[in-house]
């Protein structure tokens, strides 16, 4: 199978700081603002960006979040987001046009500026997304549509800035698009044999491999309340 020739340009890079915008709720760094000029990328992602809870955001397998700006017009047409919405409205680190969950695969290795990154998983939306967008249905809608964006692990640190190219270097899992794997993970509707394949896919984030291992053994139950609606007082 020939590797597709996929490339685009970075349309925006966004960093955030830890804050507590919602009384009685956990802190967050979901609010991201545009940054300009060369930005350093190390194994934990952009050095100027922060994550509030490293148990669910950040870390080696979720160092950088990329969201397809192609989706914004869809959300607006569906009246789920205001017409004034612009990239970083979902807390992403990178915005671009032309790459989506349908065209990228788990394990894809891309050059991002001078850095080399690898797609490790899709995004599991949480309650913070609903509060931040002002649409409490957004975590559910992310899951329903599969328009979640994806995370990178950093294979080779470097520098990136708006306007730099993003280019597919290697496709390792051509049968497993980000859309397909994320749908299986979030809905837990997956054939046991497929779950077994994903459980042993080293390119996939460790947490998702563990979840698919449970599914392969027939355990598809999962309590998602804390993630989707937040901890209950």
N, C-alpha and C positions, 0 to 999 in steps of 0.2 A: 504494500500500500504506500503510495507516494505521500510524502509529508506536505501539507498545505503551506502555501507561501502567505503567512499572516504577519502583518505589521501595521502599526499605526503610530501616532505621536501622542505623547503625554499632553493632555489638555489642561491639567491642573494638578497640583500637589498641595495637600492640606495637612496641617498639624494641629494638635489639640493639647490642652493642659487639663489637669485634674481639677474639677470643680464640684460643688454640691448645689445644683440648680433647683432641686426639688426637696422641700422640707420633709424630713423623716425618711428620705430615700437614700440609698447608697450613692457615693460619689461616682462621677463619670468623666470621661474625656471624649464623649461623643461629639461635642461641639468642635468642629475643625474649621480653621481659617486658612485662606490661601497663603502660600509662602512663595517667594520669588528668588531666582538665582539658584546656583548649585546647592543641592541638598545631599548631605552625607547619609549613606545607607550602610549599617553594619548588620551583624547577624540577628539583632533584635528589631531591625527595621530602620525607619528614619530616626536619626539621633535627636531631632528636634520635636519628636512626637512623644506623647505619653499615653499610658493605659492605666485605668484606675484599679482594675481587678485582674491580675495576671492569671488567675485561675480560669477565667473565661475569655479574656482578650489578651492579645500579645503572646509573647513566647516564641520559640523557634518555629512552630508550625503555623503561627498566625502573626507573623511579623509585620505584614503590610496588607491592608484591605484595598482592593481595586473594585470599583463599581462602574458598570457600563453607562455612560451618559445617554446612550441610545434609549434607555428605559424611561427617562424623565418625561418625554412627550406621551408615552403610554399611560403613565400614572396620571398625568394631567388630563388626557382625553377621558380617562375613567373617573375623573373628578375626585381622585383619592389624594391628590396633592395640589396645592395652589399653582396657578399659572406663573407665579413669581418664583417658584422653586428653581434653584440652581445647584450645580454639583457641590457636594459636601452636605447636602440636606439629609443624607443618610449616614453621615459620619465616616465617609470613605477617606482614604489617604490619597488615592489616585483616581483621576477621571480621564476617560478617553472615549472615542467613538470608533466603532468598527470591530471591537472584540466583545463577545458576549458568552454567556454560559453555554449557548448552543454550539459555538465555534471553537471553544477551548476545552481541553481535557485535563483531568487529574494527572499530575505528573509532568505536564508540559513544562519545558525549560525555556525561559525567555531572557533576552537581554533587555535590561531596563536602564537606559542611559549606559553607564559603564559597568553596572552591577549585573549579576546573573541570579535570577530567581526561579523558583519552581512552584507551580500551583499545588497546594497541599489539601485544600478542602473548600467547600462552599461556606457561606455564612449561616449560622444558626441565629435567627433574629430573637431579640429579647425585649422585655417590657420597656427598656430605655428607648428603643426605637419608636414605640408608640407615643411616649411622652414627648420625645424630642420633635417628632414630626407634627404633633398635635392631632394625630389620627390613631386612636387606640387600637384600631383594627390592623394597623400596618404589620405587626409581627405575623399575624395570621395571613395577611395578603402576600407577604414575602414568601411564606411557605407555599401558599396556593399557586402562585404564579411561577415560582422558581427564579424570580428576578432578585437574587440575593447578593450578587457579587461573589468574589472569591478571595481567598487568602494566599499569600506567598510565604514560603520559607526562603531565606537568603542563602544561596550557595557560594556566592563570591561577592563580598562587599564592593561598593563603588560610589559613584556620584550620579545623581539624576536631577534634571530640572525640566520645567515646562517647555515643551517643544522637542525634547529628545525623543528618539525612536524607541518603540517597544517592538521587538521582533522575536518571533518563534524560532528557537534554535533547534529544539529536539522534541519530538512527540513520542512518548514512551507507552501511552495507554490509549490507543486510537479508538477503542470501543467504549470508553468510559468518559463521556463528556461531563463537564461540571454540572450541567443540568440533570443528567441522568443520575449521577451519584448523589447529588444534593437532594433530589426528589426521593430517592430510596432512603436516605438518612433521615429526612424530616418526616416523611409519612410512615416509615417503617414497613412499607409495602414492597417487599423484595423477595424473590425466590430464594430458598435456602442455598441453592448452588451458587447464585450470584453473590449472596452475602458471604459465602465462604471464600470466593475469589477476592472480594474486597477486604475481607479480614486479613488476608495474606499479602495485600498490595503495599509494598514498602513505600511507594510514593505517596500514599494516603496518610494523612495525619494520624498519629498514634491513637488519639481519643476516638476517632471515627472507626479505625480498625477494630478497636475493642468493642464498640457498639455493634458493628457488623458480625463480629464473632458471636456475640450473644444472639443475634438474629439467626445466624446459621444454625444455632442449636435450638431454635424454636422459641426463643424468648424475645417477643416483639413489644412487650410492655415497657412503658417508660413514663415516669411522672414528669411532665413538662411544665407544671404550674409555676414553679419558682422562676423558670426562665421566661415564660410568656406573660405572667401577671405580676411577678415580683414576690419577694418574701412576704408572708403574712404576719402582721403584728399580733 
